[in-house]
């Protein structure tokens, strides 16, 4: 690669629609926040002629971070698509947020792409979260390349960054991560720093100088050849080994000169197989320049070395009833199967769905079947509905440019899909199908909210439903115990964006309130109570007396009611009334207002009146009896305990275990998971892990993740329980 000297004539101002899957490349950009992904996307768009020299589209906006929230926060918070064209190939560049709170957008980008560009800053290196994403890509064999940015930094060291990448990404085979180009440096400045002005192509043995703002090629000097040959030989050996071209390896080791065309073919094969990961360098264009450093080389790699959608395994497809369907990958004439990878709202157009077409061809104004299954636990109800889609368009910044169709393998925006949510499947209405959903991270940070005013209350439900429809990593909970509306998010930044979108996009102002944990009450020991409800006020009175005994039961037993009345002291028709009354009181609580559980309530005796006794009277007497029993007994407050599993790098096992212990956690054990990772199991009261998603990220520098599951309720420490009772007594 690196032999082409012509540049693309440009595609600014027109929509790009591919006519066949082989002319599409879907590439997701991955990297930590601040690594330069968005800047790189804009540099590639400029080189490809998709934007003007200021890096802007016609409306003056950028092509990637165009959302108002992104401008305010100065970072990407959502997946964005930037399509460009190079050498007759449509390249769909998927820019993803680098901050961990928006990993859901990253996962959507990985689903829509066929290859990944890992963007690594030469001044910051490789962080733990980027390593984790690399491992995810490796698990599914996704082709990858590495782009080193920020070479203009005084601390930048291309060779050292390449070594770090080989160590982080190469695993047992560091020769699988090698540079295709070496940096070409200009004269040293006053600070002793020699800026990178171009690249040295190892396969082509040519220099590519960008100092004038556009790539110019030339031959290397005699003094440069030894370094080039050393790096070139290592690169050739790595390419041939990873492409598994054994006959070529024998010829090369025998001293035969292998032509560049053959080496490029082997390189493409090794990259597409996901076994060789070339390293490139890139930098944005200087003001007024036409091309950024390394952007031509990167576009050549994407179009010539990355796989077509034909080589992307099709995710599992079933009928609505769950019957497996085998489909040809990327068959433009096959049954329609497409997936919504992102949902957004436009104030003028309405809901816009970014769709990856996996099979068939999508056209405007056709009726499709929309299927959404498997996300009911996140507040997304299963749904199957036929909808007529509106116009198809290609997003470009804030613009939507109309297109006539989208073939299998391509990405497109679809308007007016009123019911479609992120993760839904689009298929033919007479052949409804369902795609296996991609893995979503669990939202583990609770955000309790309430409407700011009556006007906001009227709009809150619709605003929240739209919010979770756009973002399947967010879970909406209407907690019946605490009567709170809770948005479960991935972190504080995720929560901030959710609140901002509610306010700016849906016109709903909310207040954040303390999140309450669902507590329970139970009796610590056996107790008795007498309920007397006797009133006479003219006409029929009210008369009911009952005596009960309450005893604790093992956890998980619930409420058990036993009738031991003898001699008809309580008439048979009123015994269900007593039970109804004590159960209603148990649901309200007897000490601090939390539901009573795990007790046996035995009705022992009582009295009735032939005229004044009634169902309502005995319900009231039953409730009074339970309250009296509680007044003379010791009541335990029960708190929920979660079983927590933390996957963490070995370097952080000690601090994480110590932190769990400080949260009243009980460590259950550890086990080794792969190389350098440990799984910690513990039981921790939910009171102590409300902000654990934030705290664990800080403790492990973003390298750990955890899961939680409800285990049981158990008595809380007396001093904490007393504080809760005092708050309940004060109305807090």
GIQUI-V775860 format. One record per residue. SS is DSSP state (h for helix, s for strand, l for the rest). OMEGA is omega in radians with two decimals (none if undefined). NEAR is the number of other C-alpha atoms within 10 Angstrom. Layout:
BEGIN
ss->(SS & SS)
omega->(OMEGA & OMEGA)
near->(NEAR & NEAR)
END
This chain:
BEGIN
ss->(l & l & l & l & l & l & l & l & l & l & l & l & l & l & l & l & l & l & l & l & h & h & h & s & s & s & s & s & s & s & l & l & l & l & l & l & h & h & h & h & h & h & h & h & h & h & h & l & l & l & l & l & l & l & l & l & l & l & l & l & l & l & l & l & l & l & l & h & h & h & h & h & h & l & l & l & l & l & l & s & s & s & s & s & s & s & l & l & s & s & s & s & s & s & s & l & l & l & l & h & h & h & h & h & h & h & h & h & h & h & h & h & l & l & s & s & s & s & s & s & s & l & l & l & s & l & l & h & h & h & h & h & h & h & h & h & h & h & h & h & l & l & s & s & s & s & s & s & s & l & l & l & l & l & l & l & l & h & h & h & h & h & h & h & h & h & h & h & h & l & l & l & l & h & h & h & s & s & s & l & s & s & s & s & s & s & s & s & l & l & l & l & l & s & s & s & s & s & s & s & s & l & l & l & l & s & s & s & s & l & l & l & l & l & l & s & s & s & s & l & l & h & h & h & h & h & h & h & h & h & h & h & h & h & h & h & h & h & h & h & h & h & h & l & l & h & h & h & h & h & h & h & h & l & l & l & l & l & l & h & h & h & h & h & h & h & h & h & h & h & h & h & l & l & l & l & s & s & s & s & s & l & l & l & l & l & l & l & l & l & l & l & l & l & h & h & h & h & h & h & h & h & h & h & h & l & l & l & h & h & h & l & l & l & l & l & s & s & s & l & l & l & l & s & s & l & l & l & l & l & l & l & l & l & l & l & s & s & s & s & s & s & s & s & s & s & l & l & l & s & s & s & s & s & s & s & s & s & s & l & s & s & s & l & l & l & s & s & s & s & s & s & l & l & l & h & h & h & l & l & l & l & s & s & s & s & s & s & l & l & l & s & s & s & s & s & l & l & s & s & s & s & s & l & s & s & s & l & l & l & s & s & s & s & s & l & l & l & l & l & l & l & l & l & s & s & s & s & l & l & s & l & s & s & s & l & l & l & l & l & l & l & l & l & s & s & s & s & s & s & s & l & l & h & h & h & h & h & h & h & h & h & h & h & h & h & h & h & h & h & l & l & l & l & s & s & s & s & s & l & l & l & l & s & s & s & s & s & s & l & l & h & h & h & h & h & h & h & h & h & h & h & h & h & l & l & l & l & l & s & s & s & s & l & l & l & l & l & l & s & s & s & s & l & l & l & s & s & s & s & s & s & s & s & s & l & l & l & l & l & l & s & s & s & s & s & s & s & s & s & s & s & l & l & l & l & l & l & s & s & s & s & s & l & l & l & l & l & l & l & l & h & h & h & h & h & h & h & h & h & h & h & h & h & h & h & h & h & l & l & l & l & l & l & l & s & l & l & s & s & s & s & s & s & s & s & s & l & l & l & l & l & l & l & h & h & h & h & h & h & h & h & h & h & h & h & h & h & h & h & h & l & l & l & s & s & s & s & s & s & s & s & s & s & s & s & s & s & s & h & h & h & h & h & h & h & h & h & h & h & h & h & l & l & l & s & s & s & s & s & s & s & l & l & l & l & s & s & s & s & s & s & s & s & s & h & h & h & l & l & l & h & h & h & h & h & h & h & h & h & l & l & l & l & s & s & s & s & s & s & s & s & s & s & s & l & l & h & h & h & h & h & h & h & h & h & h & h & h & l & l & l)
omega->(-3.11 & 3.13 & -3.09 & 3.11 & 3.13 & 3.09 & -3.10 & -3.10 & 3.06 & -3.14 & -3.08 & 3.02 & 3.12 & 3.11 & -3.14 & 3.07 & -3.13 & 3.11 & 3.13 & -3.09 & -3.10 & -3.14 & 3.14 & 2.95 & 3.12 & -3.01 & 3.09 & 3.10 & -3.04 & 3.08 & -3.10 & -3.12 & -3.14 & -3.12 & 3.07 & -3.11 & -3.10 & 3.09 & 3.13 & 3.10 & -3.13 & 3.09 & 3.10 & 3.11 & 3.11 & -3.13 & -3.14 & 3.10 & -3.10 & 3.12 & 3.14 & -3.02 & 3.09 & -3.14 & -3.06 & 3.00 & -2.98 & -3.09 & 3.10 & -3.12 & 3.06 & -3.06 & -3.04 & -3.12 & -3.06 & -3.13 & -3.12 & 3.13 & 3.12 & 3.10 & -3.11 & -3.08 & 3.12 & 3.07 & 3.09 & 3.08 & -3.11 & 3.06 & 3.06 & -3.13 & 3.04 & 3.12 & 3.05 & 3.12 & 3.13 & 3.09 & 3.11 & -3.14 & 3.03 & -3.13 & 3.06 & 3.13 & -3.12 & -3.12 & -3.09 & 3.06 & 3.12 & -3.09 & -2.99 & -3.12 & -3.06 & -3.12 & 3.07 & 3.09 & 3.09 & -3.13 & 3.09 & 3.11 & 3.10 & 3.13 & -3.05 & -2.99 & 3.06 & 3.13 & -3.08 & 2.98 & 3.09 & -3.07 & -3.06 & 3.12 & 3.13 & -3.14 & -3.08 & -3.14 & -3.05 & 3.12 & -3.05 & -3.11 & 3.10 & 3.07 & -3.12 & 3.11 & 3.09 & 3.13 & 3.08 & 3.13 & 3.14 & -3.10 & 3.14 & 3.08 & -3.13 & 3.06 & -3.09 & 2.95 & -3.08 & 3.10 & 3.13 & -3.09 & 3.10 & 3.09 & 3.13 & -3.13 & 3.14 & -3.13 & -3.04 & 3.10 & -3.06 & -3.08 & -3.14 & 3.11 & 3.08 & 3.11 & 3.12 & 3.12 & 3.12 & 3.14 & -3.08 & -2.99 & -3.04 & -3.13 & -3.14 & -3.06 & -3.11 & 3.11 & 3.02 & 3.14 & -3.07 & -3.13 & 2.99 & -3.10 & 2.99 & -3.14 & 3.05 & -3.01 & 3.05 & 3.14 & 3.13 & 3.07 & 3.14 & -3.13 & -3.14 & -3.12 & 3.10 & -3.08 & 3.07 & -3.09 & -3.12 & -3.10 & 3.06 & 3.14 & -3.08 & -3.14 & -3.08 & -3.06 & 3.13 & 3.04 & 3.11 & -3.01 & 3.13 & -3.03 & -3.11 & 3.13 & 3.11 & -3.01 & 3.03 & -3.11 & 3.13 & 3.14 & 3.13 & 3.07 & -3.12 & -3.10 & -3.12 & -3.02 & -3.12 & 3.12 & 3.13 & -3.08 & -3.14 & 3.14 & -3.12 & -3.14 & 3.12 & 3.13 & -3.11 & 3.13 & 3.12 & 3.14 & -3.09 & -3.13 & -3.08 & 3.08 & 3.13 & 3.07 & -2.99 & -3.12 & 3.12 & 3.11 & 3.12 & 3.14 & -3.12 & 3.14 & 3.09 & 3.07 & -3.13 & 3.07 & -3.11 & -3.10 & -3.05 & -3.12 & 3.13 & 3.14 & 3.13 & 3.10 & 3.10 & 3.10 & 3.13 & 3.14 & -3.10 & 3.11 & -3.12 & 3.13 & -3.11 & -3.14 & 3.11 & -2.99 & -3.09 & 3.10 & 3.10 & 3.08 & 3.13 & 3.09 & 3.13 & 3.11 & 3.03 & -3.12 & -3.14 & -3.14 & -3.07 & -3.08 & 3.03 & -3.11 & 3.05 & -3.08 & 3.09 & -3.14 & -3.13 & 3.09 & 3.08 & 3.12 & -3.11 & -3.06 & -3.08 & -3.03 & -3.13 & -3.05 & 3.01 & 3.09 & 3.09 & -3.06 & 3.13 & 3.11 & -3.14 & 3.06 & -3.11 & -3.14 & 3.09 & 2.93 & 3.12 & -3.13 & 3.08 & 3.13 & -3.07 & 3.05 & 3.09 & -3.12 & 3.03 & 3.11 & 3.00 & 3.13 & -3.09 & 3.12 & -3.11 & 3.11 & -3.11 & 2.99 & 3.12 & -3.07 & 3.08 & -3.12 & 3.10 & 3.10 & 3.10 & -3.13 & 3.07 & -3.08 & -3.11 & -3.06 & -3.04 & -3.09 & 3.10 & -3.11 & 3.01 & -2.94 & 2.95 & 3.11 & -3.13 & 3.14 & 3.13 & 3.12 & -3.12 & -3.13 & -3.14 & 2.98 & 3.06 & 3.11 & -3.11 & 3.05 & -3.14 & -3.13 & 3.04 & -3.09 & 2.94 & 3.12 & -3.12 & -3.14 & 3.12 & -3.11 & 3.12 & -3.13 & 3.04 & -3.13 & 3.04 & -3.06 & 3.03 & 3.12 & 3.03 & -3.11 & 3.10 & -3.10 & 2.98 & -3.13 & 3.10 & -3.12 & 3.06 & -2.97 & 3.11 & -3.09 & 2.95 & -3.08 & -3.04 & 3.01 & -3.03 & -3.09 & 3.03 & -3.11 & 3.07 & -3.11 & -3.07 & 3.06 & -3.09 & 3.03 & -3.13 & -3.13 & 2.95 & 2.96 & -2.98 & -3.08 & -3.03 & 3.09 & 3.09 & -3.10 & -3.13 & 3.10 & 2.99 & 3.14 & -3.14 & -3.07 & 3.13 & 3.09 & -3.06 & -3.11 & -3.10 & 3.10 & 3.08 & -3.07 & 3.07 & -3.08 & 3.12 & 3.03 & 3.12 & 3.06 & -2.99 & 3.08 & -3.10 & 3.09 & 3.13 & -3.07 & 3.00 & -3.11 & -3.11 & -3.11 & 3.12 & 3.12 & 3.11 & -3.13 & -3.13 & -3.09 & -2.98 & -3.07 & -3.14 & 3.12 & 3.14 & -3.14 & 3.09 & -3.12 & -3.11 & 3.06 & 3.13 & -2.95 & -3.12 & 3.06 & 3.11 & 3.14 & 3.12 & -3.13 & 2.98 & -3.00 & -3.08 & -3.12 & -3.07 & -3.12 & 3.10 & 2.94 & -3.04 & 2.98 & 3.08 & -3.04 & -3.13 & -3.13 & -3.07 & 3.13 & 3.08 & 3.12 & 3.13 & 3.14 & 3.11 & 3.13 & 3.13 & 3.12 & 3.08 & -3.07 & -2.98 & -3.04 & -3.06 & 3.05 & -3.11 & 3.08 & 3.13 & 3.05 & 3.07 & -3.13 & 3.13 & 3.12 & -3.14 & 3.12 & -3.11 & 3.12 & 3.08 & 3.07 & 3.03 & 3.12 & 3.11 & -3.12 & -3.13 & 3.12 & 3.12 & 3.14 & -3.14 & 3.12 & -3.10 & 3.14 & -3.08 & 3.13 & 3.10 & -3.10 & 3.14 & -3.09 & 3.10 & 3.08 & 3.10 & -3.09 & 3.06 & 3.07 & 3.08 & 3.10 & -3.09 & 2.99 & -3.12 & 3.09 & -3.12 & 3.08 & 3.09 & 3.13 & 3.13 & -3.08 & -3.13 & 3.13 & 3.11 & -3.14 & -3.10 & 3.11 & 3.08 & 3.11 & 3.10 & 3.04 & 3.08 & 3.13 & 2.98 & -3.11 & -3.04 & -3.07 & -3.11 & 3.13 & 3.04 & 3.13 & 3.09 & 3.14 & 3.13 & -3.13 & -3.12 & 3.11 & 3.10 & 3.11 & 3.11 & 3.13 & 3.13 & -3.09 & -3.07 & -3.11 & -3.08 & 3.07 & 3.11 & -3.07 & 3.09 & -3.13 & 2.96 & 3.05 & 2.98 & 3.14 & -3.07 & 3.06 & -3.04 & -3.00 & 3.10 & 3.11 & 3.13 & 3.10 & -3.04 & -3.10 & -2.96 & 3.12 & -3.11 & 3.09 & -3.10 & -3.12 & -3.13 & 3.00 & 3.14 & 3.14 & 3.11 & 3.13 & 3.13 & 3.14 & -3.14 & 3.12 & 3.12 & 3.10 & -3.13 & -3.09 & -3.13 & -3.08 & 3.03 & -3.09 & 3.04 & 2.90 & -3.12 & 3.10 & 3.10 & 3.09 & -3.12 & 2.96 & -3.04 & 3.01 & -3.11 & 3.04 & -2.97 & 3.06 & -3.08 & -3.11 & -3.05 & -3.09 & -3.12 & 3.12 & -3.13 & 3.13 & 3.10 & 3.14 & 3.11 & 3.12 & 3.14 & 3.12 & -3.10 & 3.14 & 3.03 & -3.13 & -3.12 & 3.13 & 3.12 & 3.04 & -3.14 & 3.13 & -3.12 & -3.12 & 3.04 & -3.14 & 3.11 & 3.06 & -3.14 & 3.09 & -3.13 & 2.98 & -3.02 & 3.06 & -3.10 & 3.04 & -2.98 & -3.05 & 3.11 & -3.12 & -3.06 & 3.11 & 3.13 & -3.05 & -3.14 & 3.12 & 3.12 & -3.09 & -3.05 & -3.09 & 3.05 & -3.05 & -3.09 & 3.00 & -3.10 & 3.03 & 3.11 & 3.10 & -3.14 & 3.11 & -3.09 & 2.93 & 3.09 & -3.08 & 3.11 & 3.13 & -3.05 & -3.08 & 3.11 & 3.13 & -3.14 & 3.12 & 3.12 & 3.14 & 3.12 & 3.11 & 3.12 & 3.13 & 3.12 & -3.08 & -3.12 & none)
near->(22 & 24 & 16 & 10 & 12 & 10 & 15 & 15 & 13 & 18 & 18 & 18 & 14 & 13 & 18 & 24 & 22 & 21 & 16 & 16 & 21 & 17 & 19 & 27 & 26 & 28 & 25 & 28 & 28 & 27 & 28 & 24 & 16 & 19 & 24 & 23 & 29 & 23 & 21 & 22 & 24 & 25 & 29 & 31 & 31 & 28 & 32 & 26 & 23 & 29 & 25 & 18 & 19 & 17 & 25 & 18 & 21 & 14 & 9 & 13 & 16 & 20 & 25 & 27 & 24 & 15 & 16 & 11 & 18 & 15 & 12 & 8 & 11 & 11 & 16 & 24 & 24 & 24 & 24 & 26 & 26 & 20 & 26 & 26 & 28 & 23 & 15 & 11 & 19 & 22 & 25 & 22 & 25 & 27 & 28 & 30 & 27 & 25 & 20 & 20 & 21 & 24 & 23 & 24 & 25 & 25 & 21 & 23 & 28 & 25 & 18 & 26 & 24 & 25 & 28 & 24 & 23 & 25 & 27 & 27 & 26 & 26 & 19 & 15 & 20 & 21 & 15 & 16 & 19 & 22 & 18 & 14 & 18 & 19 & 13 & 14 & 17 & 15 & 9 & 10 & 16 & 22 & 24 & 26 & 25 & 25 & 27 & 26 & 29 & 22 & 20 & 16 & 14 & 14 & 12 & 21 & 19 & 23 & 13 & 12 & 21 & 23 & 17 & 16 & 23 & 21 & 15 & 18 & 21 & 18 & 12 & 9 & 14 & 18 & 21 & 25 & 26 & 26 & 27 & 25 & 29 & 22 & 24 & 17 & 16 & 14 & 11 & 10 & 9 & 7 & 7 & 9 & 16 & 15 & 18 & 24 & 21 & 26 & 26 & 24 & 24 & 23 & 23 & 18 & 19 & 19 & 23 & 28 & 23 & 23 & 18 & 12 & 17 & 18 & 23 & 14 & 19 & 11 & 13 & 15 & 9 & 7 & 8 & 11 & 12 & 10 & 11 & 19 & 14 & 11 & 17 & 22 & 14 & 13 & 24 & 23 & 17 & 22 & 30 & 23 & 19 & 23 & 24 & 15 & 14 & 12 & 9 & 19 & 18 & 12 & 12 & 16 & 10 & 9 & 8 & 11 & 9 & 13 & 10 & 15 & 13 & 12 & 19 & 20 & 16 & 22 & 28 & 22 & 22 & 26 & 26 & 24 & 18 & 23 & 23 & 28 & 30 & 22 & 26 & 25 & 29 & 26 & 24 & 24 & 27 & 17 & 11 & 11 & 17 & 22 & 26 & 25 & 28 & 31 & 25 & 26 & 23 & 23 & 21 & 18 & 21 & 23 & 21 & 18 & 22 & 27 & 25 & 21 & 24 & 18 & 14 & 19 & 15 & 17 & 14 & 13 & 19 & 16 & 13 & 16 & 9 & 10 & 10 & 13 & 12 & 9 & 16 & 14 & 19 & 27 & 20 & 21 & 12 & 15 & 18 & 25 & 28 & 28 & 28 & 26 & 26 & 26 & 25 & 17 & 16 & 11 & 8 & 6 & 10 & 13 & 20 & 25 & 26 & 25 & 25 & 26 & 26 & 32 & 24 & 22 & 22 & 27 & 17 & 18 & 15 & 13 & 17 & 23 & 24 & 27 & 24 & 24 & 18 & 14 & 17 & 12 & 10 & 20 & 18 & 19 & 13 & 12 & 15 & 18 & 14 & 18 & 19 & 16 & 19 & 17 & 18 & 25 & 25 & 23 & 22 & 25 & 21 & 18 & 14 & 19 & 16 & 18 & 19 & 13 & 17 & 28 & 26 & 29 & 31 & 31 & 29 & 27 & 24 & 24 & 23 & 18 & 19 & 13 & 17 & 26 & 28 & 22 & 28 & 30 & 30 & 29 & 26 & 19 & 17 & 10 & 13 & 23 & 26 & 28 & 25 & 16 & 18 & 13 & 11 & 16 & 17 & 18 & 21 & 23 & 22 & 24 & 24 & 20 & 18 & 16 & 18 & 14 & 12 & 9 & 12 & 17 & 15 & 12 & 16 & 20 & 14 & 12 & 19 & 21 & 13 & 18 & 23 & 21 & 25 & 22 & 22 & 24 & 25 & 27 & 25 & 21 & 18 & 13 & 14 & 9 & 15 & 13 & 11 & 18 & 21 & 21 & 25 & 21 & 25 & 24 & 23 & 16 & 17 & 22 & 19 & 14 & 17 & 18 & 22 & 17 & 19 & 20 & 15 & 12 & 14 & 18 & 15 & 24 & 21 & 19 & 11 & 13 & 13 & 10 & 16 & 16 & 15 & 18 & 23 & 24 & 26 & 29 & 23 & 16 & 14 & 16 & 20 & 22 & 22 & 22 & 24 & 21 & 20 & 16 & 13 & 10 & 7 & 6 & 7 & 12 & 15 & 21 & 23 & 27 & 25 & 28 & 22 & 26 & 19 & 24 & 17 & 18 & 18 & 9 & 13 & 11 & 12 & 13 & 17 & 16 & 17 & 14 & 16 & 10 & 19 & 11 & 7 & 11 & 14 & 23 & 16 & 11 & 10 & 19 & 20 & 15 & 20 & 30 & 22 & 20 & 23 & 26 & 23 & 17 & 22 & 22 & 17 & 15 & 20 & 22 & 21 & 20 & 17 & 21 & 22 & 26 & 25 & 19 & 25 & 19 & 23 & 19 & 24 & 18 & 19 & 21 & 16 & 21 & 15 & 8 & 10 & 16 & 22 & 19 & 18 & 17 & 24 & 32 & 26 & 25 & 27 & 33 & 25 & 23 & 28 & 27 & 22 & 18 & 22 & 21 & 15 & 11 & 17 & 15 & 19 & 20 & 27 & 22 & 21 & 19 & 23 & 22 & 20 & 24 & 19 & 21 & 21 & 23 & 20 & 14 & 12 & 16 & 20 & 9 & 13 & 20 & 19 & 12 & 15 & 23 & 15 & 12 & 17 & 13 & 23 & 17 & 17 & 12 & 10 & 16 & 11 & 14 & 13 & 7 & 8 & 10 & 17 & 20 & 19 & 21 & 23 & 19 & 23 & 24 & 24 & 24 & 19 & 15 & 21 & 17 & 16 & 18 & 22 & 18 & 15 & 22 & 16 & 12 & 15 & 18 & 13 & 19 & 20 & 24 & 16 & 18 & 16 & 19 & 12 & 14 & 14 & 15 & 21 & 18 & 18 & 18 & 12 & 11 & 8 & 11 & 18 & 14 & 11 & 16 & 16 & 13 & 12 & 14 & 12 & 8 & 7 & 8)
END
